[in-house]
Amino acid sequence: MEKVRDYFKVFFGGLLGIMMAILPVTILWQVLTGGMVFGMDVITNIGGLVTMFGESGFVGLVTLVIVMSFFIKE
């Protein structure tokens, strides 16, 4: 069971790494060309996410801290 957990941890860690590498490229692409990437408006989605955290008050702050803890490597 521990091997399965480790496999998923490595798999999702790699997937997250790929997504975090693609994100700046998609933002740059949208800024330079004005076109959508993969049918998504990346900048609007990021802005909506930030707005959602801001409007949620304390709960938004706690959620943001939890989400950021996933991205911080120790």
C-alpha positions as CSV (number, residue, x, y, z in Angstrom):
1,M,0.0,0.0,0.0
2,E,2.9,2.3,0.7
3,K,4.3,1.8,-2.8
4,V,0.9,2.8,-4.3
5,R,0.9,6.0,-2.2
6,D,4.5,6.8,-3.2
7,Y,3.6,6.1,-6.9
8,F,0.7,8.6,-6.8
9,K,2.8,11.1,-4.9
10,V,5.5,11.0,-7.5
11,F,3.0,11.0,-10.4
12,F,1.0,14.0,-9.1
13,G,4.2,15.8,-8.2
14,G,5.4,15.4,-11.7
15,L,2.1,16.5,-13.2
16,L,2.1,19.6,-11.0
17,G,5.6,20.4,-12.0
18,I,4.6,20.2,-15.7
19,M,1.6,22.4,-15.1
20,M,3.7,25.0,-13.2
21,A,6.1,25.1,-16.1
22,I,3.3,25.6,-18.7
23,L,1.5,28.3,-16.8
24,P,4.0,31.1,-17.4
25,V,4.2,30.2,-21.1
26,T,0.4,30.3,-21.5
27,I,0.3,33.7,-19.7
28,L,3.0,35.1,-22.0
29,W,1.3,33.6,-25.1
30,Q,-2.0,35.3,-24.2
31,V,-0.3,38.7,-23.4
32,L,1.7,38.7,-26.7
33,T,-1.0,37.3,-29.0
34,G,-4.3,38.1,-27.3
35,G,-5.5,34.6,-28.2
36,M,-6.8,31.9,-25.8
37,V,-4.7,28.9,-25.0
38,F,-6.3,25.5,-25.0
39,G,-9.7,27.3,-25.3
40,M,-9.2,29.0,-21.9
41,D,-8.7,32.7,-21.0
42,V,-5.8,32.1,-18.5
43,I,-5.4,35.7,-17.3
44,T,-9.2,36.0,-16.6
45,N,-9.2,32.7,-14.7
46,I,-6.2,33.8,-12.5
47,G,-7.9,37.1,-11.9
48,G,-11.1,35.4,-10.9
49,L,-9.2,33.1,-8.5
50,V,-7.5,36.1,-6.8
51,T,-10.8,37.9,-6.6
52,M,-12.5,34.8,-5.0
53,F,-9.8,34.6,-2.4
54,G,-10.1,38.4,-1.7
55,E,-13.9,38.4,-1.3
56,S,-13.9,35.4,1.0
57,G,-12.4,37.3,3.9
58,F,-10.7,35.1,6.6
59,V,-11.9,31.8,5.0
60,G,-10.3,32.9,1.7
61,L,-7.0,33.7,3.6
62,V,-7.0,30.3,5.3
63,T,-7.7,28.6,1.9
64,L,-4.9,30.5,0.2
65,V,-2.5,29.4,2.9
66,I,-3.5,25.8,2.5
67,V,-3.2,26.0,-1.3
68,M,0.2,27.7,-1.0
69,S,1.4,25.0,1.3
70,F,1.1,22.5,-1.6
71,F,3.5,24.6,-3.7
72,I,6.2,25.1,-1.0
73,K,8.9,22.5,-1.0
74,E,10.7,21.8,2.3
